[in-house]
Amino acid sequence: MPKLSQPNYPDILGYITGGQRIQVGVIDTALAMRPAIVRAGDVVEAILLLQNTTDVRVEVIVEPKVPARDGKGRPGCFVAKTTRMTAVLAPAEVGYVSLPIQTLLVTASGQDYKIEMSINVKPQAKARVVRQSDSIPNLGYYFFLEEATLLQVAELKGLSFSVNKAGLLGTSIDASFHLGAPSGAPEQSDLKPSWQRLWAMSDNTDTRHLFELHHDSLRQHVIPALRREYLYRPLYRSTRRRFKGRGYRLIPTEAHYITKLLVNVLEMGRQLPDPLFYPDQAMYGVSQLLEAGWPSDGRPVPLPGWCRSALTRIASDERIINQPVKSLAFTLYDDVLRDAIVHGFGLVHQVIGRELGTRDQSQRYAEKFIQTLQTKETDLVFEDMYLPLILGGIIVDTDVSLRYENPLERLHETYDHVRKQRPKATDVEAMVVYSIACKVCDWALAKHGYRL
Protein backbone atom coordinates (compact mmCIF):
# COMPACT_ATOMS: atom_id res chain seq x y z
CA MET A 1 0.00 0.00 0.00
CA PRO A 2 1.23 3.56 -0.64
CA LYS A 3 2.69 5.37 2.35
CA LEU A 4 0.21 7.99 3.51
CA SER A 5 2.97 10.29 4.76
CA GLN A 6 3.91 11.37 1.27
CA PRO A 7 2.19 12.19 -2.02
CA ASN A 8 1.51 9.44 -4.51
CA TYR A 9 0.95 10.87 -7.97
CA PRO A 10 -0.96 8.74 -10.45
CA ASP A 11 0.98 5.87 -12.00
CA ILE A 12 0.34 6.79 -15.62
CA LEU A 13 3.08 4.55 -17.01
CA GLY A 14 1.62 1.62 -15.08
CA TYR A 15 -1.81 2.41 -16.47
CA ILE A 16 -0.45 2.32 -20.02
CA THR A 17 1.63 -0.85 -19.60
CA GLY A 18 -0.69 -2.76 -17.28
CA GLY A 19 1.72 -2.31 -14.38
CA GLN A 20 4.83 -3.56 -16.20
CA ARG A 21 8.05 -1.54 -15.93
CA ILE A 22 11.72 -1.65 -15.13
CA GLN A 23 13.35 0.90 -12.88
CA VAL A 24 16.55 2.68 -13.83
CA GLY A 25 17.52 4.87 -10.91
CA VAL A 26 14.53 7.07 -10.12
CA ILE A 27 12.92 6.51 -13.54
CA ASP A 28 10.25 3.95 -14.46
CA THR A 29 10.50 2.85 -18.08
CA ALA A 30 9.11 0.48 -20.71
CA LEU A 31 9.77 0.13 -24.46
CA ALA A 32 7.52 -0.58 -27.43
CA MET A 33 7.96 -0.63 -31.19
CA ARG A 34 5.37 1.06 -33.40
CA PRO A 35 4.27 -0.68 -35.54
CA ALA A 36 5.18 -4.14 -34.26
CA ILE A 37 5.31 -5.41 -37.85
CA VAL A 38 6.98 -3.26 -40.51
CA ARG A 39 8.11 -3.81 -44.09
CA ALA A 40 11.65 -3.37 -45.33
CA GLY A 41 12.24 0.22 -46.44
CA ASP A 42 9.79 1.64 -43.93
CA VAL A 43 10.34 3.43 -40.62
CA VAL A 44 9.75 1.79 -37.25
CA GLU A 45 9.33 4.01 -34.19
CA ALA A 46 10.83 3.14 -30.82
CA ILE A 47 8.57 4.42 -28.02
CA LEU A 48 10.41 4.65 -24.70
CA LEU A 49 8.07 5.53 -21.84
CA LEU A 50 9.74 7.44 -19.01
CA GLN A 51 8.17 8.30 -15.66
CA ASN A 52 9.93 10.47 -13.08
CA THR A 53 9.12 9.11 -9.62
CA THR A 54 10.56 12.13 -7.77
CA ASP A 55 9.93 15.80 -7.02
CA VAL A 56 13.10 17.06 -8.77
CA ARG A 57 14.19 17.50 -12.36
CA VAL A 58 15.92 14.44 -13.79
CA GLU A 59 18.15 14.32 -16.86
CA VAL A 60 17.74 11.15 -18.92
CA ILE A 61 20.21 10.33 -21.69
CA VAL A 62 19.01 7.72 -24.17
CA GLU A 63 21.28 5.97 -26.68
CA PRO A 64 19.67 3.56 -29.17
CA LYS A 65 21.46 0.49 -30.45
CA VAL A 66 20.17 -1.00 -33.71
CA PRO A 67 20.98 -4.46 -35.09
CA ALA A 68 24.51 -4.41 -36.53
CA ARG A 69 23.51 -6.81 -39.33
CA ASP A 70 20.33 -8.14 -40.88
CA GLY A 71 19.34 -11.79 -41.10
CA LYS A 72 21.67 -12.33 -44.06
CA GLY A 73 24.65 -10.73 -42.36
CA ARG A 74 24.55 -7.44 -44.23
CA PRO A 75 25.66 -4.40 -42.17
CA GLY A 76 24.07 -0.95 -42.07
CA CYS A 77 20.50 -2.05 -42.79
CA PHE A 78 19.07 -0.20 -39.79
CA VAL A 79 19.70 3.52 -39.30
CA ALA A 80 18.67 5.37 -36.13
CA LYS A 81 17.85 9.03 -36.82
CA THR A 82 19.90 9.99 -33.77
CA THR A 83 22.59 8.25 -31.78
CA ARG A 84 21.89 10.09 -28.53
CA MET A 85 18.99 12.03 -27.10
CA THR A 86 18.61 13.93 -23.83
CA ALA A 87 15.32 14.65 -22.09
CA VAL A 88 15.05 16.61 -18.84
CA LEU A 89 11.96 15.44 -16.99
CA ALA A 90 10.20 17.92 -14.73
CA PRO A 91 9.12 16.79 -11.24
CA ALA A 92 6.80 13.76 -11.53
CA GLU A 93 6.75 14.16 -15.34
CA VAL A 94 5.59 11.30 -17.55
CA GLY A 95 6.15 11.11 -21.27
CA TYR A 96 7.91 9.21 -24.00
CA VAL A 97 10.94 9.45 -26.23
CA SER A 98 10.14 8.80 -29.89
CA LEU A 99 13.13 7.54 -31.88
CA PRO A 100 12.47 6.71 -35.56
CA ILE A 101 14.59 3.96 -37.13
CA GLN A 102 14.87 3.64 -40.90
CA THR A 103 15.08 0.18 -42.43
CA LEU A 104 16.63 -0.28 -45.90
CA LEU A 105 14.78 -1.89 -48.79
CA VAL A 106 17.36 -4.67 -49.01
CA THR A 107 16.98 -5.66 -45.34
CA ALA A 108 16.23 -9.36 -44.95
CA SER A 109 12.89 -10.34 -43.42
CA GLY A 110 13.03 -11.47 -39.81
CA GLN A 111 10.84 -12.27 -36.84
CA ASP A 112 12.74 -10.81 -33.91
CA TYR A 113 14.92 -7.84 -34.73
CA LYS A 114 15.81 -6.15 -31.45
CA ILE A 115 16.26 -2.48 -30.66
CA GLU A 116 18.14 -1.74 -27.45
CA MET A 117 17.94 1.51 -25.50
CA SER A 118 20.70 2.49 -23.07
CA ILE A 119 19.36 4.78 -20.31
CA ASN A 120 21.50 7.03 -18.13
CA VAL A 121 19.64 8.79 -15.30
CA LYS A 122 20.93 11.90 -13.45
CA PRO A 123 18.72 13.59 -10.79
CA GLN A 124 19.56 17.31 -10.65
CA ALA A 125 18.97 17.67 -6.90
CA LYS A 126 18.31 15.59 -3.82
CA ALA A 127 15.23 13.64 -4.78
CA ARG A 128 12.13 12.67 -2.82
CA VAL A 129 9.85 9.94 -4.17
CA VAL A 130 6.37 11.24 -5.03
CA ARG A 131 5.11 8.31 -7.05
CA GLN A 132 4.94 4.72 -5.86
CA SER A 133 4.24 1.97 -8.34
CA ASP A 134 2.73 -0.77 -6.21
CA SER A 135 -0.82 0.12 -7.18
CA ILE A 136 -2.61 1.63 -10.16
CA PRO A 137 -5.13 4.29 -9.11
CA ASN A 138 -8.26 5.17 -11.02
CA LEU A 139 -6.97 7.80 -13.45
CA GLY A 140 -10.34 9.45 -13.92
CA TYR A 141 -10.73 9.90 -10.17
CA TYR A 142 -7.31 11.22 -9.30
CA PHE A 143 -6.30 13.72 -11.92
CA PHE A 144 -7.23 15.64 -15.01
CA LEU A 145 -5.86 15.09 -18.51
CA GLU A 146 -6.70 17.17 -21.53
CA GLU A 147 -8.53 15.43 -24.35
CA ALA A 148 -5.50 15.42 -26.67
CA THR A 149 -3.40 13.73 -23.97
CA LEU A 150 -6.12 11.16 -23.27
CA LEU A 151 -6.04 10.21 -26.96
CA GLN A 152 -2.26 9.77 -26.77
CA VAL A 153 -2.60 7.62 -23.66
CA ALA A 154 -5.26 5.48 -25.36
CA GLU A 155 -3.01 4.94 -28.40
CA LEU A 156 -0.04 4.01 -26.21
CA LYS A 157 -2.15 1.61 -24.17
CA GLY A 158 -2.76 -0.35 -27.36
CA LEU A 159 0.96 -1.06 -27.84
CA SER A 160 2.84 -4.11 -26.56
CA PHE A 161 5.49 -2.87 -24.12
CA SER A 162 8.65 -4.74 -23.25
CA VAL A 163 10.35 -4.62 -19.86
CA ASN A 164 13.22 -6.86 -20.85
CA LYS A 165 16.48 -5.71 -19.29
CA ALA A 166 19.56 -5.71 -21.47
CA GLY A 167 23.20 -4.86 -20.88
CA LEU A 168 25.53 -5.90 -18.09
CA LEU A 169 24.40 -3.22 -15.60
CA GLY A 170 20.68 -3.53 -16.22
CA THR A 171 20.45 0.04 -17.45
CA SER A 172 19.30 -0.91 -20.93
CA ILE A 173 16.00 -2.20 -22.22
CA ASP A 174 15.19 -3.90 -25.50
CA ALA A 175 12.14 -4.71 -27.59
CA SER A 176 11.65 -6.62 -30.82
CA PHE A 177 9.72 -6.12 -34.03
CA HIS A 178 9.01 -8.18 -37.12
CA LEU A 179 10.26 -7.12 -40.55
CA GLY A 180 8.49 -8.25 -43.71
CA ALA A 181 9.45 -8.09 -47.36
CA PRO A 182 9.23 -4.69 -49.07
CA SER A 183 5.90 -3.78 -50.63
CA GLY A 184 7.28 -1.31 -53.17
CA ALA A 185 8.71 2.15 -52.73
CA PRO A 186 9.71 2.95 -49.13
CA GLU A 187 7.27 5.07 -47.12
CA GLN A 188 7.98 8.75 -46.69
CA SER A 189 8.06 9.59 -43.00
CA ASP A 190 8.50 12.98 -41.34
CA LEU A 191 9.07 11.44 -37.91
CA LYS A 192 11.88 13.05 -35.97
CA PRO A 193 13.40 12.21 -32.59
CA SER A 194 11.27 13.94 -29.97
CA TRP A 195 10.15 14.06 -26.36
CA GLN A 196 6.39 14.03 -25.82
CA ARG A 197 5.07 15.07 -22.40
CA LEU A 198 1.95 13.34 -21.11
CA TRP A 199 1.74 14.79 -17.60
CA ALA A 200 3.82 16.65 -15.01
CA MET A 201 3.30 18.02 -11.52
CA SER A 202 3.10 21.55 -12.92
CA ASP A 203 0.20 20.74 -15.27
CA ASN A 204 -3.37 21.80 -14.54
CA THR A 205 -3.99 18.74 -12.42
CA ASP A 206 -6.52 17.69 -9.86
CA THR A 207 -4.85 17.24 -6.46
CA ARG A 208 -7.72 15.16 -5.09
CA HIS A 209 -5.43 12.52 -3.61
CA LEU A 210 -3.49 15.18 -1.66
CA PHE A 211 -6.62 17.10 -0.72
CA GLU A 212 -8.16 13.94 0.74
CA LEU A 213 -4.93 13.17 2.58
CA HIS A 214 -4.26 16.64 4.04
CA HIS A 215 -7.67 18.34 4.27
CA ASP A 216 -7.65 18.23 8.07
CA SER A 217 -4.28 20.02 8.14
CA LEU A 218 -5.68 22.70 5.85
CA ARG A 219 -8.75 23.11 8.03
CA GLN A 220 -6.89 23.22 11.34
CA HIS A 221 -3.70 25.13 10.49
CA VAL A 222 -3.89 27.01 7.19
CA ILE A 223 -7.47 28.28 6.90
CA PRO A 224 -7.49 30.03 10.32
CA ALA A 225 -4.38 31.98 9.28
CA LEU A 226 -6.08 33.51 6.24
CA ARG A 227 -6.84 36.88 7.87
CA ARG A 228 -5.78 40.31 6.67
CA GLU A 229 -4.30 41.25 10.04
CA TYR A 230 -1.83 38.36 9.64
CA LEU A 231 -1.32 38.48 5.88
CA TYR A 232 -1.01 42.12 4.88
CA ARG A 233 2.43 43.10 6.22
CA PRO A 234 4.42 40.02 5.07
CA LEU A 235 2.73 40.08 1.64
CA TYR A 236 3.40 43.81 1.28
CA ARG A 237 7.09 43.32 2.04
CA SER A 238 7.31 40.42 -0.43
CA THR A 239 5.54 42.47 -3.09
CA ARG A 240 7.99 45.36 -2.75
CA ARG A 241 10.91 42.94 -2.90
CA ARG A 242 9.61 40.88 -5.87
CA PHE A 243 8.92 43.94 -8.06
CA LYS A 244 12.03 45.88 -7.13
CA GLY A 245 14.44 46.59 -9.98
CA ARG A 246 12.04 45.51 -12.72
CA GLY A 247 12.10 48.77 -14.69
CA TYR A 248 8.91 50.13 -13.13
CA ARG A 249 9.20 52.31 -10.01
CA LEU A 250 6.44 50.91 -7.84
CA ILE A 251 5.24 53.58 -5.43
CA PRO A 252 3.91 52.54 -1.98
CA THR A 253 0.23 53.04 -2.88
CA GLU A 254 0.59 50.78 -5.93
CA ALA A 255 2.30 48.08 -3.85
CA HIS A 256 -0.52 48.52 -1.32
CA TYR A 257 -3.20 47.77 -3.93
CA ILE A 258 -1.37 44.71 -5.27
CA THR A 259 -1.12 43.45 -1.69
CA LYS A 260 -4.83 44.09 -1.14
CA LEU A 261 -5.62 41.86 -4.13
CA LEU A 262 -3.35 39.10 -2.79
CA VAL A 263 -4.96 39.32 0.64
CA ASN A 264 -8.42 39.22 -0.93
CA VAL A 265 -7.57 36.00 -2.79
CA LEU A 266 -6.38 34.33 0.40
CA GLU A 267 -9.18 35.61 2.65
CA MET A 268 -11.68 34.05 0.25
CA GLY A 269 -10.10 30.74 1.20
CA ARG A 270 -11.54 31.30 4.70
CA GLN A 271 -14.79 33.02 3.73
CA LEU A 272 -16.27 33.88 0.34
CA PRO A 273 -17.95 37.29 -0.04
CA ASP A 274 -21.70 37.54 -0.50
CA PRO A 275 -22.54 38.31 -3.19
CA LEU A 276 -19.75 37.22 -5.53
CA PHE A 277 -18.44 39.58 -8.19
CA TYR A 278 -18.57 36.77 -10.78
CA PRO A 279 -19.51 33.02 -10.68
CA ASP A 280 -15.98 31.59 -11.10
CA GLN A 281 -14.96 33.42 -7.92
CA ALA A 282 -16.44 30.51 -5.95
CA MET A 283 -13.36 28.38 -6.69
CA TYR A 284 -11.34 30.41 -4.18
CA GLY A 285 -13.58 29.25 -1.31
CA VAL A 286 -11.46 26.44 0.13
CA SER A 287 -13.22 26.51 3.51
CA GLN A 288 -16.64 26.21 1.88
CA LEU A 289 -15.37 23.23 -0.10
CA LEU A 290 -14.10 21.60 3.08
CA GLU A 291 -17.45 22.08 4.78
CA ALA A 292 -19.76 21.22 1.87
CA GLY A 293 -17.68 18.35 0.47
CA TRP A 294 -15.93 17.93 -2.87
CA PRO A 295 -16.97 16.09 -6.05
CA SER A 296 -16.78 12.31 -5.84
CA ASP A 297 -17.80 11.55 -9.42
CA GLY A 298 -14.39 11.98 -11.06
CA ARG A 299 -14.59 15.72 -11.69
CA PRO A 300 -11.50 17.70 -10.64
CA VAL A 301 -11.63 19.27 -7.19
CA PRO A 302 -11.87 23.07 -7.77
CA LEU A 303 -9.00 24.61 -5.83
CA PRO A 304 -7.07 27.88 -6.20
CA GLY A 305 -3.45 27.58 -7.33
CA TRP A 306 -1.97 28.53 -3.96
CA CYS A 307 -3.84 25.67 -2.30
CA ARG A 308 -2.80 23.11 -4.96
CA SER A 309 0.81 24.18 -4.57
CA ALA A 310 0.60 24.01 -0.78
CA LEU A 311 -0.77 20.48 -1.00
CA THR A 312 2.12 19.31 -3.19
CA ARG A 313 4.60 20.63 -0.60
CA ILE A 314 2.82 19.88 2.64
CA ALA A 315 4.40 16.45 3.22
CA SER A 316 7.97 17.63 2.63
CA ASP A 317 7.88 21.17 4.05
CA GLU A 318 6.59 21.39 7.61
CA ARG A 319 6.54 25.20 7.38
CA ILE A 320 3.34 25.00 5.29
CA ILE A 321 1.57 23.83 8.46
CA ASN A 322 3.70 25.40 11.18
CA GLN A 323 4.18 28.81 9.51
CA PRO A 324 1.39 29.16 6.93
CA VAL A 325 1.53 32.96 6.66
CA LYS A 326 5.28 33.01 6.11
CA SER A 327 4.95 30.20 3.55
CA LEU A 328 2.26 32.08 1.62
CA ALA A 329 4.30 35.29 1.63
CA PHE A 330 7.55 33.66 0.51
CA THR A 331 7.53 30.04 -0.73
CA LEU A 332 4.03 30.24 -2.26
CA TYR A 333 4.07 33.93 -3.24
CA ASP A 334 4.13 33.28 -6.99
CA ASP A 335 1.20 30.86 -6.67
CA VAL A 336 -0.84 33.48 -4.81
CA LEU A 337 0.14 36.04 -7.46
CA ARG A 338 -1.09 33.74 -10.26
CA ASP A 339 -4.47 33.47 -8.56
CA ALA A 340 -4.56 37.23 -8.01
CA ILE A 341 -3.96 37.94 -11.70
CA VAL A 342 -6.82 35.68 -12.80
CA HIS A 343 -9.07 37.08 -10.07
CA GLY A 344 -8.09 40.63 -11.03
CA PHE A 345 -9.17 40.14 -14.62
CA GLY A 346 -12.54 38.85 -13.41
CA LEU A 347 -12.99 41.90 -11.19
CA VAL A 348 -12.02 44.43 -13.87
CA HIS A 349 -14.36 42.77 -16.37
CA GLN A 350 -17.30 43.23 -13.99
CA VAL A 351 -16.49 46.87 -13.27
CA ILE A 352 -15.93 48.07 -16.84
CA GLY A 353 -18.48 45.72 -18.43
CA ARG A 354 -16.00 44.59 -21.03
CA GLU A 355 -14.70 41.07 -21.67
CA LEU A 356 -10.90 41.05 -21.44
CA GLY A 357 -10.46 37.40 -22.39
CA THR A 358 -11.50 33.94 -21.29
CA ARG A 359 -10.42 32.38 -18.00
CA ASP A 360 -7.97 30.17 -19.91
CA GLN A 361 -6.45 33.27 -21.52
CA SER A 362 -6.17 34.92 -18.10
CA GLN A 363 -4.39 31.85 -16.75
CA ARG A 364 -1.96 31.82 -19.68
CA TYR A 365 -1.28 35.52 -19.15
CA ALA A 366 -0.66 34.87 -15.44
CA GLU A 367 1.82 32.11 -16.21
CA LYS A 368 3.67 34.28 -18.71
CA PHE A 369 3.76 37.16 -16.21
CA ILE A 370 5.23 34.94 -13.49
CA GLN A 371 7.87 33.63 -15.90
CA THR A 372 8.82 37.21 -16.77
CA LEU A 373 9.02 38.07 -13.08
CA GLN A 374 11.24 35.05 -12.40
CA THR A 375 13.66 35.45 -15.29
CA LYS A 376 14.08 39.23 -14.93
CA GLU A 377 14.93 39.53 -18.62
CA THR A 378 12.16 41.98 -19.47
CA ASP A 379 11.32 45.28 -17.77
CA LEU A 380 7.76 45.74 -16.55
CA VAL A 381 5.76 48.77 -17.67
CA PHE A 382 2.64 50.68 -16.63
CA GLU A 383 0.20 48.33 -18.37
CA ASP A 384 1.84 45.23 -16.84
CA MET A 385 1.45 46.60 -13.34
CA TYR A 386 -2.04 48.07 -13.57
CA LEU A 387 -3.97 45.46 -15.54
CA PRO A 388 -5.05 43.56 -13.60
CA LEU A 389 -3.00 43.74 -10.38
CA ILE A 390 -3.26 47.34 -9.18
CA LEU A 391 -6.74 47.83 -10.65
CA GLY A 392 -7.95 44.61 -9.02
CA GLY A 393 -6.62 45.89 -5.71
CA ILE A 394 -8.46 49.19 -6.14
CA ILE A 395 -11.71 47.29 -6.75
CA VAL A 396 -11.44 45.17 -3.57
CA ASP A 397 -9.84 47.91 -1.46
CA THR A 398 -12.82 48.58 0.79
CA ASP A 399 -13.54 44.84 1.07
CA VAL A 400 -10.11 44.39 2.68
CA SER A 401 -10.19 47.37 5.01
CA LEU A 402 -7.30 47.92 7.42
CA ARG A 403 -7.15 49.86 10.68
CA TYR A 404 -6.01 53.49 10.56
CA GLU A 405 -5.97 53.72 6.75
CA ASN A 406 -7.55 56.46 4.66
CA PRO A 407 -8.75 54.69 1.49
CA LEU A 408 -10.08 57.84 -0.19
CA GLU A 409 -6.81 59.72 0.24
CA ARG A 410 -4.88 56.76 -1.14
CA LEU A 411 -7.24 56.49 -4.12
CA HIS A 412 -6.80 60.18 -5.00
CA GLU A 413 -3.03 59.77 -4.78
CA THR A 414 -3.09 56.78 -7.12
CA TYR A 415 -5.46 58.43 -9.59
CA ASP A 416 -3.17 61.47 -9.76
CA HIS A 417 -0.24 59.13 -10.39
CA VAL A 418 -2.17 57.39 -13.19
CA ARG A 419 -2.91 60.71 -14.92
CA LYS A 420 0.78 61.61 -14.84
CA GLN A 421 1.53 58.41 -16.75
CA ARG A 422 -0.87 59.09 -19.62
CA PRO A 423 0.78 57.44 -22.64
CA LYS A 424 1.10 58.84 -26.13
CA ALA A 425 -1.94 58.34 -28.34
CA THR A 426 0.21 56.31 -30.73
CA ASP A 427 0.88 53.71 -28.01
CA VAL A 428 -2.44 51.92 -28.51
CA GLU A 429 -1.99 49.12 -25.95
CA ALA A 430 -0.88 51.46 -23.18
CA MET A 431 -3.70 53.89 -24.01
CA VAL A 432 -6.27 51.09 -23.69
CA VAL A 433 -4.97 50.17 -20.24
CA TYR A 434 -4.83 53.85 -19.26
CA SER A 435 -8.49 54.25 -20.24
CA ILE A 436 -9.46 51.16 -18.24
CA ALA A 437 -7.49 52.47 -15.23
CA CYS A 438 -9.37 55.75 -15.35
CA LYS A 439 -12.72 53.94 -15.51
CA VAL A 440 -11.84 51.79 -12.50
CA CYS A 441 -10.67 54.81 -10.50
CA ASP A 442 -13.88 56.66 -11.40
CA TRP A 443 -15.90 53.62 -10.28
CA ALA A 444 -14.01 53.52 -6.97
CA LEU A 445 -14.56 57.25 -6.38
CA ALA A 446 -18.27 56.76 -7.03
CA LYS A 447 -18.30 54.12 -4.27
CA HIS A 448 -17.03 56.81 -1.92
CA GLY A 449 -19.91 59.09 -2.91
CA TYR A 450 -18.26 61.21 -5.59
CA ARG A 451 -20.55 62.14 -8.47
CA LEU A 452 -18.71 62.03 -11.78
Secondary structure, DSSP 8 states (H G I E B T S, - for coil): ---TTS-----HHHHHHTT--EEETTEEEEEEEESSEEETTSEEEEEEEEEE-BSS-EEEEEEEE--SB-TTS-BS-EEES-S-EEEEE-TT-EEEEEEEEEE-TT---EEEEEEEEEEEEEESS---B----SS---HHHH----HHHHHHHHHHHTS--B-EEESTTS-EEEEEEEEE---SS--------EEEEEE-TTSS---HHHHHHHHHHIIIIIGGG--HHHHHHHHHHHHHHHHTTSSS---HHHHHHHHHHHHHHHHHHH---SS-SSGGGGGG-HHHHHHH----SS------HHHHHHHHHTTT-THHHHSHHHHHHTTTHHHHHHHHHHHHHHHHHHHHT-----HHHHHHHHHHHHHHHHH--S---HHHHIIIIIHHHHHHGGGG--TT--HHHHHHHHHHHHHHT---TT-HHHHHHHHHHHHHHHHHHHHTT---
